[in-house]
Amino acid sequence: MTNETLPQSAATANSSEAVVAPAKSRLILCGHPNVGKSLIFNYLTGRYATVSNYPGTTVEVSSGNSHHLPSFRVNDTPGAYSLLPISEEERVTRNVLLDAGGDLIVHIVDAKSLRRMLPMTLELLELGHKVVLVLNLMDEARKYGVTIDSIKLSQLLGIAVVETVATENKGLADLVQVVRDGVPESQPVQLDYDRPVKEFIQQAVDKGIVTAEEANPTTVLASEAVYGLSSEDLGGLELSVRKSRQAYADKILVQCASFPVPPTTTVAGLFNQLTLNIWTAIPLAAAVLYFGVYQFVGVFGAGTLVDFIETGLYETYLTPTITRWIEAIIPWPIVQDLFVHDYGVLTLGLRYAIALILPIVGTFFLLFSVLEDSGYLPRLSLLLDRVFKKIGLNGRAVIPIILGLGCGTMATMVTRVLETRRERIIATILLGVAVPCSAQLGVILGILSGQPQALVAWGFTMAGIFLVLGAVAAKAVPGEVPSFYLELPPLRFPRIGNVLTKTYSRMHWYFIEILPLFLLASVLIWLGTITGVFDKVVSLIKPLVRAMGLPDASAGAFLFGFFRRDYGAAGLFDLQRDGLLNPRQSFVAVLAISLLLPCIAQFFVMKKERGWRFAVITVGATIMTACVLGIIANWIILKTGLL
């Protein structure tokens, strides 16, 4: 088999006992975050799903037909640490698995972390599912000196066990063969739970909530609402269940595996220590922000690349040529304006999307792919946990907040990984008001890159707004303070293939999802212009921009910002380039546009996740905040002469 260099898996040991897999069944992939589920899903289905080296990427169930296994429909579930859920994504996975019936469950684990992950395998076996255990990342396990006798483990569990290295497609053909041969019914696992747990399960049977065959902690605790238990009582039961499962897992592993303490003298070990020590982690984070966001995205992406594409190509060659062609082909000026001139689809919409936004989005996506594939983002979560607790969140919220710097729409959906409704509301508010997306951020960096003092002032102002708004939301939004847990993946050098694949996928998403919005925005602007509607709206906006000390021409940019934040920022970029904004006005305009509105796509995702009332109130709050702070900032600068 191509690329098959692993030793014989325990899967082979069970093949003689296999029965034929049922036709048109489901094959459900499950496991902890960051264990390679999406890579295996991609292999089985030939379909790309985002693969990340941090928890929380997969927030919905992906599904696809398998060309390797035509009789199966493959589902990729959200990452879950247990079937006793504490987050929305874990609840989704639990519900899928409780409803699995006779479907085949492929439980994927990180081999070097098998001790932490094997209890979930026991949960699946308690549910009576047919289970295949996949020991992924075997290359890293061997690197750390981990040894696992997969054949012995298979015998102890009574299920097929397959060793894989999904990043290199090693062992995946073995997995396919196991499924093709058919997976036998899993052997039942009998765990010895404490007396309160046994009584709780028996009570559920007596009340008819579950049958005697279904009587296990997972199915019973899924119905905890009928008992009216306090969170303290429920937490005590869950803790007892987890301890019992961990003890059983340890008894199994002592017979077939060893896990030495990872060395700290390697380069990765040393860097790992530096990212976890607050005195070194903060300078490292500052270095990432400076060299990654400012220098790479801001200076190189928003500066060098934009100048080359926008000035060197578009203004010099493309725009004049396209304008001549359209004017020669179409004799009517009003129709010409739809395609070219100030608000044309080709000269404004396409130019903004390709020449201004694409280089910025591309460099940000590349940077983000490097950071997530290296395993650095969870460490940033630990670093910021204490700060985030002040605003009603915890370090886990770093995931959607950092994603918000890439795309607020995507990040709003990823708030599902947060544990409580309170956290999800607070994070959504912050994403809607105080977190600029990569396209907008890149244009802002381009506007202020030549004014370091204004850029620093904008950064500190936005950070202050973020913290103050979060603190106010933490006081106003009711709910429990969340706990914090997060599994740290190992630090590794980013794999070029992974980085390029993820960057390509996000760029593809940009062209499919965002480019049409720019073109649509140009059409709407054209319609608004020829009907006179935009002139009336702009006339209403002009008093506000004048109050902020901005020229009347900036009113149009703020109006365009309604369609997309980055569209409005790009309009300000044009004004500054044309010399219509001085340093003070650039700062005030950038601050106001940063706070103004989520894009239309983010607005509708907010509506979907939190409801119409929440979305409308959030938008109204952003408009009020942007105008008030813009006026205040202009007054302060005029009085102090800071810029």
N, C-alpha and C positions, 0 to 999 in steps of 0.2 A: 504493500500500500504506500502511496506517496506520502512522504514526510512522517512515516510511522517508525519511530525509533525508541518508543517506550517499552519497558518490559511487559510481559504478558499480564493483562489485567485480570482481576478476580472475576470479571464478567464471563470469561471463558469457562470458569469452573462451574457456572450455573447453567450453561447453555443446554446441557443434556436433559435438564429437568424442565426446560421451557415449554410453554404452550403457545399456540398461535395467538398473536395479538388481535383484538377485535378490529374489524374494519371501521373506518370513519370514526375513530375515537379521537379523543384529545390527548395531546402530550403537553403537560404543564411544567414549565421550567420555574423553579422557585429557589430561594436561598437568600443569604445575607446580601446587603448592598456590596458592590465592588468585588464580586467573586467571578465575573466572567459570563453571567447569564446572557447578556445581550450579544456577546461574541458567539456563543454557541447557538443562540437564536438565529443570528445572521448566517451561520454555517448551514443550519438545517433548512432555512427557508430561502436563502439567497437574497434576503431583504435587509437593508441597512437600518439599524436602530442605534441611537447614540450610546457609545461605550465610554464610560468615565471612570477615573480613578478616585472617585469620592462618592459617598452615599447620596442617594436621592435623585439620580438622573431619571430613572424610569418611574414615572408617577402614574402611568396608566397601563393597562394590560395591552401589550402588542400581540397581534395574531397574524399568522401566515400559513400557507400550505407548504408542506415540505417536499422538495423534489427528491430528497434522499429517501423519504418515508411517505409515499403517496397516500397511504391509508390514514395518515394522521394530520390533524390540524394542530399546529404548534402555538401555544400561548406563552408569552413572556410576562411574568407577574412582577409587580413592584418589589423592590428589596425589602425583606422583613427579617428581623432578628428572632422572631418567635411568632407563634399563632395566638399568643396572648397579647393583643396589640395595644400600643399606646399612641400611634400616629395614624393619620388617615390612610397612608399608603399601606401600612400593615393591616389595617382593617379590610382594604380591598383584597389583599392577598389571602387573608384568612377566609373571607367570604367565598373566593374562588375555590379554595382547597376544601372547605366544608361541603361545597356543592359538587365536588369532583366525581363522586360516585365511583364507577369502575374505570375512570380515566387513569392514565399512566402518569406518575409524578416523577420528574427528574430533579433530584435535589442536588444543587451544585454548591460546593464548599471550597474554601481556600484551604488547601492541604496543610499548610503550615499553621493554620488556626483551627484545625479540626476539633480540638478539645472544646472550643467555644461554640462550634457550629453543630456538633453531633447531637446535642439535645433536641434540636429542631427535627433532625431525622427521626428521633424517637417519637416526637409528636406526630409526625406523618404516619409512622407505623402504628401508633395507638389508634389513629383514625381508620385503620384497616385498608389503607391505600396500597396499590402496587407501586413500589418505589425502586428507583435506580439511584444509587449514590455516586456522584461524579466528584473525584478528587482533582480539582483544577489547580493550576499554578504549581504543578509538581516540580518545575524547574527551580522556582524560588524556594520551595520546601527543601530540595536537595542542597541548594546553596546555603541554607541556614542549618544544615545538618539534621533535618527532620527525616526520620525513617518511619515508613508505614508499610506493614505487611498487608497489602490489600486483599490477598486471598484469605488470610486469617480473619481480617475484618469482615469480609463477605460471609464467612462461615458463622461468625459470632452474631451477626445481624440477621442472617438468613435472606439477604438480598444481593443483587448484582452490584459490584463496585468497579468503577472504571477510572483509570488514571488518565488525565489529559493536560495538555498545555495549549489552551485555546488560542493564544496569540500566534501560535505556529501551526495550528490545525493538527497537532499531534494527539492521538488518542480519540479523536472525534469519529473516525471511521469505526473504531471499536464500539463506541456508543451506539452508532447507527446499527451495527451488526447485532448488538444485544437486543435492541428494540425489534429488529427484523425477526430474530429468532423467537421472540415472544418472551414476556416477563411473567414469571409465575406469581401467584398470590403471595404476598409477604407474610412471613411468620409473625404471629401475634407477640407483642412485647408486654410483659406483665411487670409493672413497676410497683414498688412498695411505698405508698404514700403515707404521710402522717395521718393520725386519727381524724383531725378536723376536715382534712381534704376528703377522706373516705366518707365521712358523715355528710358532707356537702353533696357529694356525688350521689349517695344513696337517697338523699332528700329529693334530688331532681328526678330520680327514677320513681320514687313513691308518688310524686306529684304528676307523673306522666309527661314531664317536660322532655325527657329522653328515654329511650328504651334501654333495657339492660345491655343489649349489644352495643349501644352507642355511649354507654356510660364511661366517659373519660373526662379529665379536667378541661380539655379544649372545647368540646361541644357544650359542656355544662356552663363553663364560665362565659361562653358566648351569649348565654341567656341570663346574665347576672342581674339584669334589670328587674326580673320578676321577684327577686328576693328582697329588694329594698335594702341591700347591704350598704354600709358606709364605705367610703373609699379606703379607710384604714383597715376594715375587716377584709375587703376584697383584696387589698394589697398584701395582707398577711397570707391569705390563701395562695395567691399567685407566687409569692416568694417561696412558700413551702413547696409548691409544685416544681418550681425551677430548681431548687436545691436537690430534690429527689431525682430529677432527670439528670442533673449534672453528676451526681454521685453514681448513677447507673452508667453514664457515659464514661466516667473515669475508670470504672471496673472493666469495661470493655477495652479501653485504650491501653491500659497497663499491660495487656496481653499481646498487643500487636503493634504498638507505636512508641516512639520516644521523641520528645520535644526539648532539645537543649536550649539553654538561654542564648538568645542571639548576641553575637559579639558587638561591641561598641567601638572597636578600634579601627573598623573599616571607614572609608570615606563617607559612605551612606550613614553608618552609625554615628559618626561625628557630626554630620550635618543634621541628623535627626535630633541629637542632643541640643544643637544650636537653635533649632526651630521650636523646641519645647521649653527652653530657658528664657524667661521674660526679658532678661537683660540683653540677650543676643537676638531674641526673636523680633523685638521691636525694630532694631536697626535693619534686620533682614527684610522685614515687611516694608519699611521705608525705602530700602534699595529696590525692592520689586516694584513699588509704586513709581519710583523715580525713573528707573531704567526701562521698566516695562511699559507703564501707562504713559508717562510724560515723554520720554525720549523716543520709544519705539512707535507708540500709537500717535502721540501728539506731534512730535517733531518730524519723524520719518513719514508716518502715514498721512497725517493732516497737513504736513508741510511739503516735504519733498515729493511724495507721490501725487498729491493733489495738484501741486504746481505743474508737475510734468504733464499729467493727463488733462487738467482743466485749462491751463494756459498754453502748454506746448502743443496739445493736440486739438482740443475742442475749439478754443478761441481762434487759434491760428489757421486751422484747416477745416475741421468738421462743421462748425456752426456757419461760417460764411458759405461753404459749399452747399450745405443742406438748404440754407435760406434761398440761395439762387435757384436751386432746383424747384423748390416749392413755389416760389414766385413765378417761375417760368411755366409750371404745369397748371397752377390754380390761379385764375385771373381775379377772384374775388378776395379783397383784403380781409373781410371778416372771417372767411374760411382759412386764409393763410395764417391768421392769428391762432387758429386752433393747433397748427403744427409748428410754426416758427414765431419769431419775434419775442417779445418780452415774456409771455406766458405760454409759449407753444409746448406741445407734448414733446417734441424733439429737441428744442433748444432750452427748455426749462426743466421739464420733468425728467427726460432722459439724461440731461447734463447733470442735474443734481444727483440722480441715482448712481450714475456711472462715474462721473468725474469727481464729485465731492464726497459722496457717502461711501461708495464701494471701497476705495482705498482705506478708509478709516475703519469700516466694519471688518474688512479683510485682515488688517493688522491686529485688531482687537481679538477676533476669533482665533487667529494664530497664537497670540499670547495666551488666551484663555485655555486653548487646547494643551499648550505646554504645561501650564500650571496644574490643570486637572490631571493630566497623565502622569505627572511627577509625584502626585500624592500630597502636594503642598496645601491645598485648600482646607482639608480637615484640621491641619495644624493651625491655620489661620483662625479656624473656628474656636479652638482652644484658647488662642491668644485673646480673642475678643469676647469670650464668654462673659467675663466679669462686667465689661462695659455694656454688653447687650442686656444683661439682667437689669440694669438701671432703666431700660426702656421697655420692660415687659417681655423681653425675648430671652433666648439663650444662644450659645455659640452655634447651635445647629442652624439658626436663622441666617448665618453667614452665607449659606448655600444659595437661597433665593435672592438675598441682597446682592451678592457678587454677580449672580446671573443677571440681575436687573441692570447691571452696568453693560451687559451685552444686549439683552432684550427684555424690556419690562413686561411684555405680553407673556413670554415664556416663563419669566420669573413669577408672575402672578399665579400661574398654574402650579408652579413648583412649591408654592406656599402650602400645598397639601402635605408636604413632608413634615410640617410642624405639628407638634403634639396636640395642642388645644385650639379651640375656635378663637379664643382671645388672641393667641399668638398670630393666627392666620389673619385676623382683622388688622392688628397692629402692623404686621409686615406689609399687607396690601396697601394700607394708608401711606406708609413710608415709600413704597415703590411708586405710588401714584403721584407723590408730591416732591420727594427730596432725593430721588435716585435717577439721574439722567442715563439714558441708554447709550450704547457705544457709538451709534451714529451721531447722536446729539453731542455726546461728550467729545467725540473727535473734532466736530466742527467748532465747539467751544474752545478746545485746546488750540485749534488753528487760529481762531480769532485772537486769543490772548497770549499765544506763544511768544509774540514779540514784545509782550508787556509782562515780564515775570512778576512784578509787584501786584498787578491786577489779578494775575492767575492765582497767586498765593492767597490774596484776599478773597477771591471767589471760592477757592477750596475750603478755607477756614469758615467762611460764611455758610456754605452748603453743609459742612460737617456740623456746625452749630445748630442750623435749622433741623437737621436730621435728629440730633440728640434731644433738642428741646421738644420737637414734635413727638418723638418717641416717648419722652418722659410724661408729656401731657396725656398721650394716648394710654400709657400704662396706668395712669391715675383714673382715666375716664372709662376705660373698657373693663367691665367686670369679668371675673374669672380667676382660676387658680394660677399661681406662679408655677411654671413648668420646671421639671427636673431636666438634667442635661446628661446625655450619654452619646457617645459617638465613637465608632470603631475606627482606629487609625490604620489606614493601609500603609505598607512600607514605602519609604521614599525610594524612588527609582529614577534612573535617567529616562526621560521621555522617549518612547519609541517613535521614530520618525514616521513609520507607516501609520501608527495610531493617530499621531498629531495631524498628518496630512489628510487622513480619511475624515476625521472629525471636522477639520477646517473646511474641507470640501463639502461635507454634508451641510454645514451651517451656511456656507456661501450659496449652495444650491437652494436652501430654504429662503435665503435673502432674495434670490432672483425669482423664485416661484411666488413667495408671499408678499414681499415688500416692493419690488419693482413695479408690479401692476398698480399698487397704491399710489406711487409717485405719478404714474401716467394718468390714473383716475383723478388725482388731485389737480393736475394741469387742466384736465377737461372741465372739472367743476369750477376752477378759477376762470377759465375761458367763458363758461356759461354765466358765472356771476358777474364777469366784466361786461359782456355784451348786453346783459339784461339790466345792468345798473345796480343790481343787488349789492355787489361787493363795494361799490362806491358809497352806498348808504351805510353799510356796516363799518367800513373804514372811517367814515366821518364820525361814527359813534365812538370809535376806538381812539381817534386822534386826541381828544382831551385827556385821556388817560396817559398816552405816551408823552404828551407835553408836560403833564404833571410829574413825570419821571425824568424830565429834562432831555427827552429824545426827539429827534426830528420827525416830522409828519410821515416821511417815507417809511419809517419803521413800523407804522400801523399795519401795512400790508403784510410784513413778515410775521407779526403777531397773529394776524388773521389766518395766514397759511399754517401757523403752528397748530391751529385747531385740527387740521387734517393729519399732520404728523409733526411731532416736536422737532425732529431733525430738519424737516422742510422749512419750518420757521427759522431755525438756527442758520440754515444755509442762506436764507434771505438776508439775515444780519451779516453773514460772511461777505456777501456781495456788497452791502452798504459800507462795511468797513474797508473793503478793498478799493471801493470808489472814493474813499476819503470823506464819507458822510458821517462817520462816528469817530469822535476823539476818544482818548483812553477812558475818561470818566463815563461817557455814553456807552462805550463798549462794555464796560463792567456792569453798568446798570441794566443794559439790554440783555446781556448774557444771564445775569441773575434772574431777571424777570422771566425770560423764556425757559430757563431751567425749571422754574416752579409752576409754569403756566397751566399745562394740561397734559394728561397722558394722551398718547395717540389714540385714534379711533379704535384700533384693534385692541389695545389694552383696556379701553373703556368697556368694550363688549365682553372681554374676558372677566373684568371686575363684575360686570352685571351677572355673568354666568355663575361666578364663584360666590359672590356675596349678595346679589340681588340688585334690582333697579334703584331702590332707595339709597343704598350705600353708594352705588356708582355715581348717581346724580349729585349727592351731597359732597362726595369727594371732589368731583369736578368743580362744583361751586366753591369749595374751600380753596382749591388751587388757584382759581381766578382771583379771589379776594387776597390770598396770601401773596401772590405775585405782584399785584398792583400796590398793596400797602408797603411791602418791603422794597419794591422798586422806588417808590416815592421817598421812603425814609433813607434809603441808600444814597439817592441823588442829593438829598438835603445834607446828609452828613459829609459827603465828599465836597460839596460846595463850601460848607462851613469850615472844614478842616484843611482843604486843599491837598488831600492825600494822593490823589491821582491827577 
